[in-house]
Structure formats: C-alpha cells, structure tokens
C-alpha cells in the first residue's frame, strides 16, 4: 500500500477547516495540532504526536474537515489517500477495528467539547454583559460616596460650632483628637472579645450616669466600638457641665456613627467594583483569546469570584507565589476555567474549614501552578480515573464529572501542558505545568510565511 510522505515546517497547514477530506494521516515525527473555529474563536481540539493517526472521522463520516491541522515544529507525516484508506480498512480487520473505535470516541469528544465551549462562551458573554451593566451604577455610587464625604465634612464643621463655646481651646483640641483616633478605629474590624466589650460598655455607662449624662447608654455601643474609653472622657468631664458633656458626646457619637456608615458604604462600593473588574478580567472581556497573560492575575481573579464560597466554608487560602513568574502565551479565559475547577473541587473536598495552598514556580521553558488542600484525599483505587469524562466522586446531582476532564483538555490539548494529581489523606495536590511559549514555533512559521 503506497502512501505519500509529507514534511512540514513549523506553522505549515496540513489542511484547513471546511476543505474536502481526502487523506488519512500518521505522524512519524513532530506533532500536528488540530484547531476549530467556534463562535469566532480558535479552539485547540487536540495535538497528535509521533506514533498517532488522525483524519479518519471526516473520511468515514463523509464530511468536510471539521478542524484545521497545523504543524508544531518540524513534522514528518505519512499520508494515505482516500482510496488507499478504504483498501486498508477492507483488507486489515485489526486496523479497521482500531480506526472505527477511535472514530467513535473522537466524535463523542468533539461533540462534548463543542457543546461545552458554546456554554462557556454564553456564560462569558453573560458575565461580560453583566459586568458592563454594573460598571455604570457602580461608578455612580462611588462618585456619590465621595460627594457624601464632602457634605458630611461641611455639616461636621457647622455642628461643631454649637458645642465649641462650652470648651476651652485645649479641651476642644483634645475632643477633636479623640474623634480623629475614633474614626481611624471605625475603619478597622472590631477585634474585641464579646465579654471584654460588655465590660467596657458597662464601665462607660456607669461613668456617664455618675456625670449626670441623661440617656448616656445610647452612646455607649458606638463609643466603645470606636475605642473611646473612660480615661479619655475623664480629661474633659472634670471641667465642663453635664449639659455641655452630653452635647459633646451626642456630637461625637453622631459623627462616629456617620463615619462608620460611610466606611461600610465605601467598602461595599469598593467590593462591587472589585467584583466587576474581576469578572471582566476573568472572562477576558473585549480581548483576543490567545495573548500574553500573567498567571497570578488569573488566579487572583478566580479567588475573587470564589471568595464568597471560601468565606462561607471558613477555608483559608495560602499563597506561595514565585515573585517574578514569567508571562505566558495562553488562552486566558480557558486557564481561568482550570483554576476555577481545581479550586472549587478543593473547596468541596474540604467541606467546613481547612486550608488551600496556591503555589507557582517556573523552570527554563515552563511554569507550574499547584493547587493543594489538606482534605481527606482521593482514594488510590480511583485516582487513575479522575480525568475521565463523567467520572465524579461527588453525590448524584452535585457533580457532573466534567470539571477535571475539561481542565485536562485545556491544559494538555490546548496548551501542550501537563496536569497531574498526587493525593493522600491530608495532602492532595494538582500540578499544572504549561509551556511559556507553547505556540512559538507555530507563530514563527506564520511570520516567516508572511515575509515570503
């Protein structure tokens, strides 16, 4: 059976998506990457290395090429034309059985990948649209918060005039210093032990009653939360009347309450803004799918998206990042899907409490991201199956069995990388290794072809 030997340079096209299928291919040297345009994006379906074959699907199905084949590095491919391919199937039953078996699985994989990618595109479009729509009201809320700060400062100065006549300049200066420190305290989370806080509130209530301040108990929670204590008020209370002290505390409590509300508003608006930016970055809104990316940014955006679930389950995240991790050429939104699946699986494995470690490192031509947790681990007897489609360790209706399979396809199929799992009780680690420039040779070939 006579075939044709084809030698390709990096980036050379073996065939294009939509062209008539005429050959069956066997890779002798190098590798051929199959890419398919789905939703105006180029998606890597598979990479066939030396010793593998492909091209049987369109020949047997009688369709056009479902994807484009492009050389990765220097390639040597053996080509059987359609007539020779059919003769091989007719006279070689063992080959026929192998080819038909591979065709069935590849058709299933192609259909699954197309459906999953369509869903991801839809979700990405929805997320990007929501982020865009939330952007304007978030910006308006941020501007309104700034204007409210300015207005409150004006009211503060006006209200101060009503009490300053009852104090000496040194007392007034001391009162303003108490206010300044208290406002700084309101911006920090309250770390008081509940029992300690109750004791401080009782002490301050007793002091106010002893100094004739009516309804002083109303001021106490806000003052204690802001760090105001009896010793500070003693400096002022000894030299002013009860009415003057009551007016000063009313002013101070109102000022601190407003500052606390403004701080909560600031934090809320900032958090919304961070989430909007994270969704935009996570979905790589308005950006080409293949680009230079910073892996740490993608991981941080993923952690932001999952922050609610992490807090809900009281899970701590430890970051062990290489300080100068190289940028890589990759499909950013696809890699974010990998980090999402791995971290989300770790959260589910931990249940309540526990720790997740996110580690990064680099070698000469690749980077490694490790997602680890101290959960119960994956039983040894099923570790070899965790990347299989539809295999899941979760309960019925909880897991689809596609998360790790999708991660495997993205890392291995799209980026020519590796994903491995090491697991024992208390230490489960998923290691993702990705070449820094997985498409460099192909792009080099494109550039050289353009110049000629």
Secondary structure as the mmCIF struct_conf table of DSSP 4:
data_model
#
loop_
_struct_conf.conf_type_id
_struct_conf.id
_struct_conf.beg_label_comp_id
_struct_conf.beg_label_asym_id
_struct_conf.beg_label_seq_id
_struct_conf.end_label_comp_id
_struct_conf.end_label_asym_id
_struct_conf.end_label_seq_id
STRN STRN1 UNK A 4 UNK A 8
TURN_TY1_P TURN_TY1_P1 UNK A 10 UNK A 11
STRN STRN2 UNK A 13 UNK A 15
TURN_TY1_P TURN_TY1_P2 UNK A 17 UNK A 18
BEND BEND1 UNK A 19 UNK A 19
STRN STRN3 UNK A 20 UNK A 20
HELX_LH_PP_P HELX_LH_PP_P1 UNK A 21 UNK A 21
STRN STRN4 UNK A 23 UNK A 38
TURN_TY1_P TURN_TY1_P3 UNK A 39 UNK A 40
STRN STRN5 UNK A 41 UNK A 49
TURN_TY1_P TURN_TY1_P4 UNK A 50 UNK A 51
STRN STRN6 UNK A 53 UNK A 54
HELX_RH_AL_P HELX_RH_AL_P1 UNK A 56 UNK A 61
TURN_TY1_P TURN_TY1_P5 UNK A 62 UNK A 62
STRN STRN7 UNK A 64 UNK A 64
BEND BEND2 UNK A 66 UNK A 67
STRN STRN8 UNK A 68 UNK A 81
HELX_RH_AL_P HELX_RH_AL_P2 UNK A 82 UNK A 91
HELX_RH_AL_P HELX_RH_AL_P3 UNK A 93 UNK A 164
TURN_TY1_P TURN_TY1_P6 UNK A 165 UNK A 166
BEND BEND3 UNK A 167 UNK A 167
HELX_RH_AL_P HELX_RH_AL_P4 UNK A 169 UNK A 186
TURN_TY1_P TURN_TY1_P7 UNK A 187 UNK A 187
BEND BEND4 UNK A 188 UNK A 188
HELX_LH_PP_P HELX_LH_PP_P2 UNK A 189 UNK A 190
HELX_RH_AL_P HELX_RH_AL_P5 UNK A 194 UNK A 210
TURN_TY1_P TURN_TY1_P8 UNK A 211 UNK A 212
TURN_TY1_P TURN_TY1_P9 UNK A 214 UNK A 216
HELX_RH_AL_P HELX_RH_AL_P6 UNK A 217 UNK A 225
TURN_TY1_P TURN_TY1_P10 UNK A 226 UNK A 227
HELX_RH_AL_P HELX_RH_AL_P7 UNK A 230 UNK A 237
TURN_TY1_P TURN_TY1_P11 UNK A 238 UNK A 239
BEND BEND5 UNK A 240 UNK A 240
HELX_RH_AL_P HELX_RH_AL_P8 UNK A 242 UNK A 282
TURN_TY1_P TURN_TY1_P12 UNK A 283 UNK A 286
BEND BEND6 UNK A 287 UNK A 287
BEND BEND7 UNK A 289 UNK A 289
STRN STRN9 UNK A 290 UNK A 293
HELX_RH_AL_P HELX_RH_AL_P9 UNK A 295 UNK A 305
TURN_TY1_P TURN_TY1_P13 UNK A 306 UNK A 306
HELX_RH_AL_P HELX_RH_AL_P10 UNK A 307 UNK A 312
TURN_TY1_P TURN_TY1_P14 UNK A 313 UNK A 314
STRN STRN10 UNK A 316 UNK A 320
TURN_TY1_P TURN_TY1_P15 UNK A 323 UNK A 324
HELX_LH_PP_P HELX_LH_PP_P3 UNK A 325 UNK A 327
STRN STRN11 UNK A 328 UNK A 331
HELX_RH_AL_P HELX_RH_AL_P11 UNK A 332 UNK A 350
BEND BEND8 UNK A 352 UNK A 353
STRN STRN12 UNK A 355 UNK A 362
BEND BEND9 UNK A 364 UNK A 365
STRN STRN13 UNK A 366 UNK A 373
BEND BEND10 UNK A 375 UNK A 376
HELX_RH_3T_P HELX_RH_3T_P1 UNK A 380 UNK A 385
TURN_TY1_P TURN_TY1_P16 UNK A 386 UNK A 387
BEND BEND11 UNK A 388 UNK A 388
TURN_TY1_P TURN_TY1_P17 UNK A 389 UNK A 390
BEND BEND12 UNK A 393 UNK A 394
HELX_LH_PP_P HELX_LH_PP_P4 UNK A 395 UNK A 395
TURN_TY1_P TURN_TY1_P18 UNK A 396 UNK A 398
BEND BEND13 UNK A 401 UNK A 401
HELX_RH_AL_P HELX_RH_AL_P12 UNK A 403 UNK A 408
HELX_RH_PI_P HELX_RH_PI_P1 UNK A 409 UNK A 414
TURN_TY1_P TURN_TY1_P19 UNK A 415 UNK A 415
BEND BEND14 UNK A 416 UNK A 416
STRN STRN14 UNK A 418 UNK A 424
TURN_TY1_P TURN_TY1_P20 UNK A 425 UNK A 426
STRN STRN15 UNK A 427 UNK A 435
TURN_TY1_P TURN_TY1_P21 UNK A 436 UNK A 436
STRN STRN16 UNK A 437 UNK A 437
TURN_TY1_P TURN_TY1_P22 UNK A 438 UNK A 439
HELX_RH_AL_P HELX_RH_AL_P13 UNK A 440 UNK A 451
#
